[in-house]
Amino acid sequence: NGGVLSEAHFVYGQLDGCCRYVYPDDRVLFCKYSKDEVEGLVYTVSPTKTVYVGETCNTRADGMGSSYYLDGTWYEGEFANGKIDGYGTYYFENGTWTKGTFKGEKVVSVEARSD
């Protein structure tokens, strides 16, 4: 997967338990294995300290998840290839939110918005 397995637990030669991978771009991925298969959600911390919790594909955010940012904002919804992509809700540090379809950090269409 391109990362260096820095911490792991093995049972009978298979990954079993919590693991930590460190990538050349300084991302750190935390996950739990059971008999060499990823089990449950994956947690990723980026070099900018953004935290992602959710489904992944090829170690990138892909599927349903949540991303939390240092400025106090967060997004819950769909991701593709490591980026916000699809239906979700973006929450702002002042308590307001926007629900709709997103592509990257931009709103493509708004379904609802708080004041």
N, C-alpha and C positions, 0 to 999 in steps of 0.2 A: 504493500500500500504506500510505499515511499517514505514512511516514517521509521524511525529507529525505536524499537520496543525497548523502553528504558526501565519499566517495572512490570512484572507479570508473575502470575502464579500458575504453575503447571501441575496437573494430576495425570499420572500415567502417560506423560508425553503430550498432553493436550492442554491448551489454554483453558483455565478454569478459575474464575475469580476476576478481580479488578486488574485492569491493565492501563498503562500510560504510554502513549507514543509521542515522540517529539519530532517535528518536521523541520526540514531545512529553512522554511519561511517563518520559523519560530512559533507556529501553531502547536498547541498541546491538546491532545485528544485523550479523554478518559472514557473508558467503557468497561462493561462487564461481560465476560465470556462464560459460557457453559459448554463444555465438550467441544471446544474450538469454534463455537458459533456465538456471534454477538447477541446479547440478551438485553432487551429493554432499550432505553434511551441512551444516546451518546452525548457527552458534554465536551464542548470544544472551547478553548480560550485562545483568542487571536493575539498577535503582538500588540494590538491597540487595546487589549483587555476587554474586548467585546466577548460576552459569554453567549454561546448558543446551546440550547437544550432541545433535542429532537431527533428526527429521523435523518439518516445520512445515506449517501451513495458515493463510493470511492472517497471516503473521508470528508466529503463536503456536505453542507446542509442541503437536504433534498427530501421533500415531503412536508409533513406538518412539524412545526417547531416554534420556538420562541428565541428571540435575540434581544439581549439587554446591553445597553450602551452606557458609557461613562457619564454622558450628559443628563442621565435620568430618564431618557426615552426608552421605549421597548416596542417590539413588534411581535405579534402572535399570528401565525397563519402559515401560508404555503411558501416553500422555498424551492428553487431549482438551481442545480450546479453552483451551490454556495452563495446564492443571492436571493433576496426577496423577490418572489415571482408568483403572483396569483392572488387569491382572495385572503384577506386578513384584516387585522385592526392594528393601527399604529397609535401608541399612547405617548402623549407629550408630557414634559416635566411639570407643566402647569395644571395637569389633571384633565385636559381635553383629549379627545381621541377622534380618529377618522377611520371609518370602516369602508372597505371597498376592494378594488382590484389594484395591485401595485406591480410595478416593474422597476426593480432596483429600489432606490429610495423615493421614487416618484409615484404619485397617485395617477392611475390611468382612468379610473371611474370611481365616483363616490356613491356609496349606498346610503350612508348616514354619517353625521358629524355632530359632535357635542359642541356646546358653546362655552 
